[in-house]
């Protein structure tokens, strides 16, 4: 993790959130330790969880309407962190979290500071943004260098990284629960035209494949890619049991034969009952499933096989396909721990 000085420099003055909770535990802990002065959550109705223990206001609006009004303010010369009376009318207190509010009034124009104060604020804003940009550049450079290192064991984290680099333009990217959505959250998307979907809910595995299949049927001209683990895939493979073609569907199955997330998160991985009670050992392969449902099948267990398979797998012609990545759960866990250690060492 970054040192304390950098963490303090990156502390936000105002945090604006919408939607549900975050995947990243590290980000949650950071924003709890280095809390913003103001935390606004935008949500039209219903109770609001105080995820970061810093909630100061609930804005009872649809997020799209809120940001439509907020973003043009970027063109104003100076923006203060205080609300005008007009803005205050559109906000409710934290105590009103479960109340259904009437339609809010427009946000209005922010108060304008005097020139000298505005110039100081502008310089501070630029400095703050540059710190985040430098950290982002470092992270991108670190990831590229880390995954380009030679002599890596074949592991699902590196395969995930390389797969994300080759997503087709305009992909509807579906991420199954457990490690699939966590890997993507860590790595980010090189393809900015992709749209991400994830069945988070209560973090269950059910329905991940069904959702991707439904999306492929609903948007037959769009590439739909599902990145999934073995437990989520085999649990829901009857999603493929229908009579409709899916030429735009691509499934990347990370099969470590175990449900390897429990080797990667603190708590379960320290338990002596890890293999017996936490992991889900199975000896299944997706070859029969691919044959049964008419999917082109690409088995991969080395980096060389991966490099050969990915371009053919993602090619628009050929029809629905399944790429099965077979790895070892213990190797995956050791490599991911190596990644975490390298991040801590390099960033500090």
C-alpha positions in Angstrom: 0.0 0.0 0.0 1.1 3.7 -0.4 2.8 5.4 2.5 0.8 7.4 5.0 1.9 10.7 3.5 0.6 9.8 0.0 -2.6 8.4 1.5 -3.2 11.7 3.3 -2.5 13.7 0.1 -5.1 11.7 -1.7 -7.8 12.2 0.9 -10.9 13.8 -0.8 -12.6 16.8 0.5 -15.9 15.7 -1.0 -16.9 12.1 -1.8 -19.9 11.6 -4.1 -21.2 8.0 -4.3 -24.2 6.3 -5.9 -25.3 2.7 -6.2 -24.5 -0.1 -3.8 -21.3 -1.2 -2.0 -17.9 -1.5 -3.5 -15.9 -4.7 -4.3 -12.6 -3.4 -3.2 -12.0 -3.9 0.6 -8.8 -1.9 0.3 -10.7 1.2 -1.0 -13.3 0.8 1.7 -10.6 0.7 4.5 -8.8 3.7 2.9 -11.9 5.9 2.8 -12.7 5.0 6.4 -9.2 5.8 7.6 -8.8 9.0 5.5 -12.4 10.1 5.6 -13.6 13.0 3.4 -14.9 16.2 4.9 -18.2 15.7 3.1 -19.7 12.4 1.8 -22.8 12.8 -0.4 -24.7 9.7 -1.5 -27.1 10.1 -4.5 -30.1 7.9 -4.3 -33.7 8.6 -5.1 -35.4 6.4 -2.5 -34.8 3.8 0.2 -32.4 3.3 3.1 -28.7 4.2 2.5 -25.8 2.3 4.1 -23.0 4.4 5.6 -20.3 2.3 3.9 -17.3 4.6 4.8 -18.6 5.8 8.2 -18.6 9.4 6.9 -22.0 10.0 5.3 -23.0 13.7 5.7 -25.8 14.1 3.1 -28.2 12.0 1.1 -29.3 13.6 -2.2 -32.7 12.4 -3.2 -32.3 12.3 -6.9 -31.7 9.8 -9.6 -27.9 9.6 -10.1 -28.2 10.4 -13.9 -30.2 13.5 -13.2 -27.8 14.6 -10.5 -24.7 14.2 -12.7 -26.4 15.8 -15.7 -26.8 19.0 -13.5 -23.4 18.7 -11.8 -21.1 18.1 -14.7 -21.8 21.4 -16.5 -20.5 23.1 -13.4 -17.0 22.1 -14.5 -17.2 25.0 -16.9 -17.7 27.5 -14.1 -14.5 29.3 -13.1 -14.7 28.4 -9.4 -16.6 25.9 -7.4 -16.8 26.0 -3.7 -17.4 23.0 -1.4 -20.3 24.8 0.3 -23.9 24.4 -0.9 -26.1 27.3 -1.9 -29.6 27.6 -0.4 -31.0 26.4 -3.7 -28.8 23.2 -3.5 -29.8 22.7 0.1 -33.4 22.4 -0.8 -32.6 19.4 -2.9 -30.9 17.5 -0.1 -32.1 15.5 2.9 -30.4 14.8 6.2 -28.9 11.4 7.0 -31.8 10.9 9.5 -34.2 11.0 6.5 -32.5 8.1 4.8 -35.6 5.9 4.4 -37.9 8.7 3.4 -39.2 9.0 -0.2 -38.5 12.7 -1.0 -40.5 14.9 -3.4 -38.9 15.8 -6.7 -35.8 18.0 -5.8 -35.4 21.5 -7.1 -32.6 22.2 -9.6 -29.1 22.3 -8.2 -28.5 25.8 -9.3 -25.2 27.7 -9.9 -22.6 27.4 -7.2 -21.3 30.5 -5.3 -18.4 32.1 -6.9 -15.3 32.9 -4.9 -13.2 36.0 -5.4 -10.4 35.9 -7.9 -7.5 35.3 -5.5 -9.2 32.6 -3.6 -10.4 31.0 -6.8 -6.8 30.9 -8.2 -5.6 29.3 -5.0 -8.4 26.7 -5.1 -7.7 26.0 -8.8 -4.0 25.4 -8.1 -4.9 23.1 -5.2 -7.3 21.2 -7.4 -4.7 20.8 -10.1 -2.2 19.6 -7.6 -4.7 17.1 -6.1 -5.6 15.8 -9.5 -2.0 15.4 -10.5 -1.3 13.2 -7.5 -4.1 10.8 -8.5 -2.9 10.9 -12.1 0.7 10.0 -11.1 -0.6 7.2 -8.9 -2.7 5.9 -11.8 0.2 6.0 -14.2 2.4 4.2 -11.7 -0.3 1.5 -11.3 -0.7 1.0 -15.0 3.1 0.8 -15.5 3.5 -1.6 -12.6 0.8 -4.0 -14.0 2.3 -4.0 -17.5 5.7 -4.7 -16.1 4.6 -7.3 -13.6 2.7 -9.4 -16.1 5.4 -9.1 -18.7 8.0 -10.7 -16.3 9.5 -13.9 -17.7 9.3 -17.4 -16.2 5.8 -17.0 -14.6 4.0 -20.2 -13.7 0.8 -20.7 -15.6 -1.8 -19.0 -13.5 -5.3 -17.5 -13.8 -4.4 -13.9 -12.8 -2.0 -13.5 -15.7 -4.5 -15.2 -18.0 -7.2 -12.9 -16.9 -5.0 -9.8 -17.6 -4.1 -11.0 -21.1 -7.7 -11.8 -21.9 -8.9 -8.4 -20.9 -6.4 -6.8 -23.2 -8.0 -8.5 -26.2 -11.7 -7.9 -25.6 -13.5 -6.9 -28.8 -14.7 -3.4 -29.2 -18.1 -2.7 -27.7 -18.1 -5.9 -25.6 -20.8 -6.5 -23.0 -18.5 -8.0 -20.4 -20.2 -10.2 -17.8 -18.2 -11.0 -14.6 -19.1 -13.9 -12.5 -18.8 -13.7 -8.7 -15.8 -14.6 -6.5 -12.5 -14.1 -8.2 -13.6 -13.1 -11.7 -15.2 -9.8 -10.6 -12.3 -9.2 -8.1 -9.6 -9.8 -10.7 -11.3 -7.3 -13.1 -11.7 -4.8 -10.3 -8.0 -4.9 -9.7 -6.9 -4.9 -13.3 -9.3 -2.4 -14.9 -10.2 -2.3 -18.6 -7.8 -1.4 -21.3 -10.8 -1.4 -23.7 -12.8 1.6 -22.7 -15.7 0.7 -25.1 -16.6 -2.4 -23.0 -19.6 -2.2 -20.7 -19.4 -4.2 -17.5 -22.2 -6.3 -15.9 -21.9 -8.3 -12.6 -24.5 -10.2 -10.6 -23.3 -9.0 -7.2 -26.4 -9.3 -4.9 -25.4 -11.2 -1.9 -22.3 -12.4 -3.7 -23.9 -15.7 -4.8 -22.8 -17.7 -7.8 -26.3 -18.5 -9.1 -27.4 -17.0 -12.4 -24.1 -15.6 -13.7 -24.2 -17.7 -16.9 -27.9 -17.2 -17.3 -27.5 -13.5 -17.3 -24.8 -13.6 -20.0 -26.9 -15.9 -22.1 -29.9 -13.6 -21.8 -27.8 -10.6 -22.8 -26.4 -12.5 -25.9 -30.0 -13.3 -26.9 -31.2 -9.8 -26.4 -28.3 -8.1 -28.3 -27.4 -10.6 -31.0 -25.1 -8.1 -32.9 -23.0 -7.2 -29.9 -20.1 -9.3 -28.5 -21.0 -10.8 -25.1 -18.1 -12.2 -23.1 -18.5 -14.0 -19.8 -15.5 -14.4 -17.5 -16.4 -17.1 -14.9 -14.9 -19.5 -12.5 -15.6 -23.2 -12.5 -18.1 -23.4 -9.5 -20.3 -20.6 -10.9 -20.2 -22.0 -14.4 -21.0 -25.6 -13.6 -23.7 -24.6 -11.1 -25.6 -22.7 -13.9 -24.7 -24.6 -17.1 -28.4 -25.3 -17.8 -28.5 -21.7 -18.9 -27.2 -23.1 -22.2 -30.1 -25.6 -22.5 -32.3 -23.9 -25.1 -32.8 -23.9 -28.9 -31.6 -20.5 -29.9 -28.3 -19.7 -31.6 -25.7 -17.6 -29.7 -23.1 -16.6 -32.3 -22.0 -13.6 -30.3 -21.4 -15.4 -27.0 -17.9 -16.1 -25.7 -17.3 -17.9 -22.3 -13.9 -17.9 -20.7 -13.9 -20.5 -17.9 -11.2 -20.4 -15.3 -11.2 -23.9 -14.0 -9.0 -24.5 -10.9 -11.0 -27.5 -9.8 -11.5 -26.0 -6.4 -13.3 -22.7 -6.0 -10.0 -21.0 -5.3 -11.2 -17.7 -3.8 -10.8 -19.1 -0.3 -7.1 -19.5 -0.8 -6.9 -15.8 -1.6 -8.8 -14.0 1.1 -7.8 -13.7 4.7 -9.6 -15.8 7.2 -10.5 -19.0 5.3 -7.0 -19.4 3.9 -5.5 -19.6 7.4 -7.9 -22.3 8.5 -6.8 -26.0 8.7 -10.2 -27.0 7.2 -9.6 -25.0 4.0 -9.4 -27.9 1.6 -12.2 -29.9 3.2 -14.8 -27.4 4.1 -14.1 -24.2 2.1 -13.0 -25.3 -1.3 -15.3 -27.1 -3.7 -13.1 -29.8 -5.2 -14.4 -31.2 -8.5 -12.8 -33.0 -11.5 -15.1 -31.6 -14.1 -14.2 -30.4 -17.6 -16.3 -28.2 -19.8 -15.6 -30.3 -22.9 -18.7 -32.4 -22.7 -20.8 -29.3 -21.9 -19.4 -27.5 -24.9 -20.2 -30.5 -27.1 -23.7 -30.9 -25.7 -24.7 -27.3 -26.4 -22.8 -26.7 -29.6 -20.0 -24.5 -28.4 -16.6 -24.4 -30.0 -14.2 -25.6 -27.4 -10.7 -24.3 -26.7 -8.8 -26.1 -23.9 -5.8 -24.1 -22.6 -3.2 -25.0 -20.0 -0.1 -23.1 -21.1 0.7 -19.5 -22.1 1.6 -20.7 -25.6 -1.8 -22.3 -26.0 -3.4 -19.2 -24.7 -1.7 -16.9 -27.2 -2.7 -19.2 -30.1 -6.3 -19.6 -28.9 -7.4 -16.0 -28.0 -7.4 -14.4 -31.5 -9.4 -17.3 -32.9 -11.7 -17.5 -29.9 -12.6 -13.8 -30.0 -12.9 -13.6 -33.8 -16.5 -12.6 -34.8 -16.9 -15.5 -37.2 -17.4 -19.1 -36.0 -20.2 -18.9 -33.5 -20.4 -19.4 -29.8 -17.3 -20.6 -28.1 -15.9 -21.6 -24.7 -12.3 -21.2 -23.7 -11.4 -23.4 -20.7 -8.4 -22.2 -18.7 -7.1 -25.1 -16.5 -4.9 -24.0 -13.6 -3.8 -25.2 -10.2 -5.5 -23.5 -7.2 -2.4 -23.5 -5.0 -0.2 -22.1 -7.8 -2.8 -19.3 -8.3 -2.8 -18.4 -4.7 1.0 -18.3 -4.5 1.2 -16.1 -7.6 -1.5 -13.7 -6.3 0.4 -13.4 -3.0 3.5 -12.6 -5.0 1.5 -9.8 -6.8 0.4 -8.3 -3.5 3.9 -8.4 -2.0 5.3 -6.8 -5.2 2.7 -4.0 -5.0 3.5 -3.2 -1.4 7.2 -3.3 -2.0 7.1 -1.2 -5.2 4.6 1.5 -4.0 6.4 2.1 -0.7 
